[in-house]
């Protein structure tokens, strides 16, 4: 049984704008064209929940939004800013699983089936994600947890904003059947009218409706699809995009730390995870990025690009450690630390290792890392651990 999450940021563009300018946070916010300077042309790109109380929604003509609420805050989109925030949020998601399917700038599916041994069940992972997004970005995300993508996406939408809805295995129909039939994918206004004409108003109604009768009204493909969804069936896998710009891992400490030795051990553990992910994807990197959050909320980043391929902890960690030393003022508590690699490209095949050749010694770390990966894949993560990390775990919230 799979465990799928759907993470959906709440009123993303408007929420970012409210975070940037807290003075407007309690007002209706509409992101889109300027209703006055643009003379009413254009549409609403996004709006917050205060604006939705006036019936404003995405894709509405900006002139109609202005008519409904002239006192709202109207802002032009800042796509570069939203993209930067989105990239950081997606990095948080990838801290819990490599299987992340980005649907848009503000939502993604995650298959966390293989992550539950490390982070707990789906609900626990969802809570960790919500806490991390709030802690690191001061934004809220709604998460649905379910055995498949359809149910997870439906669940994430039911208790917005800042929602968390879990559909437990075996209770799919109990969850689905009381909901209005309009909640099914593929049921728009036209299909909804047809279904109501047949006496179908809830998802449970359509699950019990004879297939042959539904086929006569909707066609075989559409009818079969709706009945399948109404029974909570969806076998589609989470599909990971081929292009990955970076691989990163970060942790937020349960309590701010002044222990620099502990900080370095944590950085080593995070680097180990990043390097392992890099090798699992058959990739090498050229750039290392260090992220440090000082209490209460000052975030520093440092990066360095080299002209050699980076694939191992032995290659990445010394660079990350130097970046930490450059970024850390030394007199403030640390709330979060993270390390990432970018400049990704396909990893070159390893040369044959010579028995006595001194120049081959540099390849030993890569070979040892590959062996460690094989052992971890076979016997579980943590089977092999560096001496420096014994009794030095990362006391984090993720």
Secondary structure, DSSP 8 states (H G I E B T S, - for coil): ---EEEEEESSHHHHHHHHH-GGGTTS-EEEES-TTTTTT-SBEEEE-HHHHTTT--TTSBHHHHHHH-TTSEEE---HHHHHHHHHHHHHHHHTT-S-EEEEETTEEEEE-GGGHHHH-SHHHHHHHHHHHHHHHHS--EEEEEESSHHHHHHHHTTT-SS-EEE--TT-HHHHHTTSBGGGSTT--HHHHHHHHHTT--BHHHHHHS-HHHHHHHH-HHHHHHHHHHHTT---------S---EEEEEEEEEEEE--HHHHHHHHHHHHHHHHHHHHHTTEEEEEEEEEEEETTTEEEEEEEEEEEEE-SHHHHHHHHHHHHHHH--SSS-EEEEEEEEES-EE--------SS-GGGHHHHHHHHHHHHHHHHHHH-TTSS--GGGTT----B--
